[in-house]
Amino acid sequence: MPFQITILDIIDIVLVAVILFQLYRLIRGTAAFSIIFAIFLIYLSWLVVKTLNMELTTALLGQVIGVGVIALIIVFQQEVRRFLLVLGNRYITRSRFSFTRFFSLAPDDHDTPGLTEEIVRACESMSLKKTGALIVIGKKSSLDLYTESGEILNARISAELLETIFFKNSPLHDGAVLIEGGVILAARCPLPVTDQVSIPPHFGMRHRAAVGMSEHSDAMIVVVSEETGHITVVISGEIRENITPNELRDVLVSKKSR
């Protein structure tokens, strides 16, 4: 019977490719990547010894693979939790299901050039004063999950308010400010911290929290370093370090227009 490829086969291949790509994005740069690679080598070895009819070694590796699912859940419990958070938060919008989130980002209807300018002006001022800041700008993913331990503000965005929040003697300066729907949703919000081992060693907790947040949502995260005053933007795990206010403006405008 000749080999045939149907439309269902193509859909099957695409779905598997998407799932594997998302899994790679979750574990890249973490210790889990090395563990996955080791498991792949064990499985490959099992296939080889099975083909060579090495019964004892095949049985031994077969037992290891047989309990592999339970072992994976135990070893990768943090990654499993992150994957479920991604499914429940990153790809489901604030108003409706959106499976196109796997492939694209949509602009925020509430964003205006004036709001972007307020954010840029605040970051520029805090950079000059070396005031540490962590600002999360939501896109389609809901940020409500991260407001539970923070202070709800629902305030109009202004450079003065952002600077006041992050003033070192302010009770709200620890944690992140969440911006969603054209307003400052909340302040003093804790964020998930990345467990990537490839993060530059000079990055502090704000930067690690920014990368962690970008792994859990499609938000843009802006960090102002308290030590250097440098401005950093993190989007989908991609870090743009030591950018100028004009570059920050371009990033905010370009990413929100996609």
C-alpha positions as CSV (number, residue, x, y, z in Angstrom):
1,M,0.0,0.0,0.0
2,P,1.5,3.3,-1.0
3,F,2.4,5.8,1.7
4,Q,-0.2,8.6,1.9
5,I,-0.3,11.8,3.9
6,T,-3.8,13.2,4.7
7,I,-4.8,16.6,6.0
8,L,-5.3,15.0,9.5
9,D,-1.7,13.9,9.4
10,I,-0.6,17.4,8.7
11,I,-2.8,18.9,11.5
12,D,-1.4,16.2,13.8
13,I,2.2,17.2,13.0
14,V,1.5,20.9,13.4
15,L,-0.1,20.4,16.8
16,V,2.7,18.3,18.1
17,A,5.2,20.9,16.8
18,V,3.3,23.7,18.6
19,I,3.2,21.7,21.9
20,L,6.9,20.8,21.7
21,F,7.8,24.5,20.9
22,Q,5.8,25.7,23.9
23,L,7.4,23.1,26.1
24,Y,10.9,24.2,24.9
25,R,10.0,27.9,25.7
26,L,9.0,26.8,29.3
27,I,12.2,24.9,30.1
28,R,14.9,26.7,28.0
29,G,17.7,28.1,30.1
30,T,16.6,26.0,33.2
31,A,18.0,22.9,34.9
32,A,15.0,21.1,33.5
33,F,16.4,21.3,30.0
34,S,19.4,19.1,31.0
35,I,17.1,16.6,32.7
36,I,14.9,16.3,29.6
37,F,18.0,15.8,27.5
38,A,19.2,13.0,29.9
39,I,15.7,11.3,29.7
40,F,15.9,11.5,25.9
41,L,19.3,9.7,26.0
42,I,17.9,7.0,28.2
43,Y,15.0,6.5,25.8
44,L,17.3,6.4,22.8
45,S,19.5,3.8,24.6
46,W,16.4,1.7,25.3
47,L,15.5,1.7,21.6
48,V,19.1,0.7,20.6
49,V,19.4,-2.2,23.1
50,K,15.9,-3.4,22.2
51,T,16.8,-3.5,18.6
52,L,20.0,-5.5,19.4
53,N,17.9,-7.9,21.5
54,M,19.9,-7.2,24.7
55,E,17.2,-8.6,27.0
56,L,18.7,-7.8,30.4
57,T,19.5,-4.2,29.6
58,T,16.2,-3.7,27.8
59,A,14.3,-4.9,30.8
60,L,16.3,-2.6,33.1
61,L,15.8,0.5,31.0
62,G,12.2,-0.5,30.4
63,Q,11.5,-0.4,34.1
64,V,13.0,3.1,34.3
65,I,10.9,4.3,31.4
66,G,7.8,2.5,32.9
67,V,7.8,4.8,35.9
68,G,8.9,7.8,33.9
69,V,5.6,9.6,33.9
70,I,5.4,9.6,37.7
71,A,9.0,10.6,38.0
72,L,8.5,13.4,35.5
73,I,5.6,14.8,37.5
74,I,7.7,14.8,40.7
75,V,10.8,16.2,39.1
76,F,9.1,18.8,37.0
77,Q,6.3,19.9,39.3
78,Q,7.3,23.6,39.0
79,E,7.3,23.3,35.2
80,V,4.0,21.5,35.2
81,R,2.5,24.2,37.3
82,R,4.0,26.9,35.0
83,F,2.5,25.1,32.0
84,L,-0.9,25.0,33.5
85,L,-0.6,28.7,34.4
86,V,0.3,29.5,30.8
87,L,-2.7,27.6,29.5
88,G,-5.0,29.3,31.9
89,N,-3.6,32.8,31.8
90,R,-1.5,33.5,28.7
91,Y,-3.7,32.0,26.0
92,I,-7.1,33.0,27.5
93,T,-7.8,36.7,27.2
94,R,-9.6,38.9,29.7
95,S,-12.8,38.7,27.7
96,R,-12.8,35.4,25.6
97,F,-10.9,32.3,24.6
98,S,-8.3,33.1,22.0
99,F,-6.4,30.2,20.6
100,T,-4.7,32.5,18.1
101,R,-2.6,33.6,21.1
102,F,-0.3,30.8,20.2
103,F,0.8,32.7,17.1
104,S,0.1,36.4,17.6
105,L,-0.3,39.4,19.9
106,A,-3.1,41.9,19.7
107,P,-3.0,45.5,20.6
108,D,-4.5,46.8,23.8
109,D,-7.6,48.9,22.9
110,H,-7.1,51.1,25.9
111,D,-3.5,52.2,25.0
112,T,-2.9,55.7,23.9
113,P,0.4,57.6,23.0
114,G,-0.2,59.8,26.1
115,L,-0.1,56.8,28.4
116,T,3.1,55.6,26.8
117,E,4.7,59.0,27.2
118,E,3.8,59.0,30.9
119,I,5.5,55.6,31.4
120,V,8.6,56.7,29.5
121,R,8.8,60.0,31.4
122,A,8.6,58.3,34.7
123,C,11.3,55.7,33.7
124,E,13.6,58.4,32.5
125,S,13.3,60.4,35.7
126,M,13.7,57.3,37.9
127,S,16.7,56.3,35.8
128,L,18.4,59.6,36.4
129,K,17.7,59.4,40.2
130,K,18.6,55.6,40.3
131,T,15.2,54.8,41.8
132,G,14.4,51.1,41.4
133,A,11.2,50.3,39.6
134,L,9.3,47.2,38.2
135,I,6.4,48.0,35.9
136,V,4.2,45.3,34.2
137,I,2.3,46.4,31.2
138,G,-0.5,44.0,30.4
139,K,-1.6,43.1,26.9
140,K,-4.2,40.3,26.4
141,S,-3.4,38.1,29.4
142,S,-5.3,39.1,32.6
143,L,-3.1,40.4,35.4
144,D,-5.8,39.8,38.1
145,L,-4.0,36.7,39.4
146,Y,-1.1,38.8,40.5
147,T,-3.0,41.5,42.3
148,E,-4.1,39.3,45.1
149,S,-1.2,40.2,47.4
150,G,-0.9,43.7,46.2
151,E,-2.8,47.0,46.7
152,I,-5.6,47.7,44.2
153,L,-5.4,51.3,42.9
154,N,-7.3,51.6,39.6
155,A,-5.7,54.9,39.2
156,R,-5.0,57.1,36.1
157,I,-1.5,56.6,34.7
158,S,0.8,59.5,35.3
159,A,4.6,59.9,35.6
160,E,4.3,61.6,39.0
161,L,2.2,58.8,40.5
162,L,4.6,56.1,39.2
163,E,7.6,58.0,40.7
164,T,5.7,58.4,44.0
165,I,4.9,54.7,44.2
166,F,8.5,53.7,43.7
167,F,10.0,56.4,46.0
168,K,12.2,54.4,48.4
169,N,10.3,55.6,51.5
170,S,6.9,54.8,50.0
171,P,5.1,51.8,51.5
172,L,4.2,50.7,47.9
173,H,7.7,50.7,46.5
174,D,8.4,47.0,47.0
175,G,7.0,44.7,44.3
176,A,5.6,45.6,40.9
177,V,3.1,48.0,39.5
178,L,0.6,46.4,37.2
179,I,-0.8,48.4,34.3
180,E,-3.9,47.1,32.5
181,G,-6.7,48.6,30.5
182,G,-5.1,52.0,30.5
183,V,-4.9,52.3,34.3
184,I,-2.6,51.5,37.1
185,L,-4.4,48.4,38.3
186,A,-2.3,47.6,41.4
187,A,1.0,48.2,43.2
188,R,3.3,46.3,45.6
189,C,2.5,43.1,43.7
190,P,4.8,40.1,44.0
191,L,5.8,38.4,40.8
192,P,7.0,34.9,40.0
193,V,10.8,34.6,39.9
194,T,12.4,32.8,37.0
195,D,14.6,29.7,37.7
196,Q,16.7,30.2,34.6
197,V,20.4,29.6,35.2
198,S,21.4,31.7,32.2
199,I,20.3,35.0,33.7
200,P,23.3,37.5,33.8
201,P,24.8,37.3,37.3
202,H,24.6,41.1,37.8
203,F,20.8,41.0,37.6
204,G,19.0,41.4,40.9
205,M,15.6,40.2,42.0
206,R,13.7,42.8,40.0
207,H,15.2,41.5,36.8
208,R,14.6,37.9,37.7
209,A,11.0,38.7,38.6
210,A,10.6,40.5,35.2
211,V,11.8,37.4,33.4
212,G,9.6,35.2,35.5
213,M,6.6,37.3,34.7
214,S,7.3,37.2,31.0
215,E,7.4,33.4,31.2
216,H,3.9,33.4,32.7
217,S,2.2,36.0,30.6
218,D,2.5,38.1,27.4
219,A,3.0,41.3,29.4
220,M,5.9,43.8,28.8
221,I,8.0,44.4,31.9
222,V,10.1,47.5,32.4
223,V,12.8,47.5,35.0
224,V,14.8,50.4,36.3
225,S,17.9,49.4,38.2
226,E,18.5,50.9,41.6
227,E,22.2,50.3,41.4
228,T,23.0,51.6,37.9
229,G,19.8,53.4,36.8
230,H,19.8,51.3,33.6
231,I,16.4,50.7,31.9
232,T,15.6,47.1,30.9
233,V,12.7,45.7,29.0
234,V,11.7,42.0,29.1
235,I,9.2,40.5,26.6
236,S,8.5,36.8,26.3
237,G,11.8,36.1,28.1
238,E,13.8,38.3,25.7
239,I,15.9,40.9,27.6
240,R,16.8,44.3,26.2
241,E,19.2,45.8,28.7
242,N,20.5,49.4,29.2
243,I,18.2,51.1,26.7
244,T,17.5,54.8,26.3
245,P,14.2,56.5,27.0
246,N,13.7,56.9,23.2
247,E,14.4,53.2,22.7
248,L,11.9,52.4,25.5
249,R,9.3,54.5,23.7
250,D,9.9,52.7,20.4
251,V,9.7,49.3,22.1
252,L,6.4,50.1,23.9
253,V,4.8,51.5,20.7
254,S,6.0,48.8,18.4
255,K,5.1,45.9,20.7
256,K,1.6,47.3,21.4
257,S,0.9,47.9,17.8
258,R,1.4,44.2,16.9
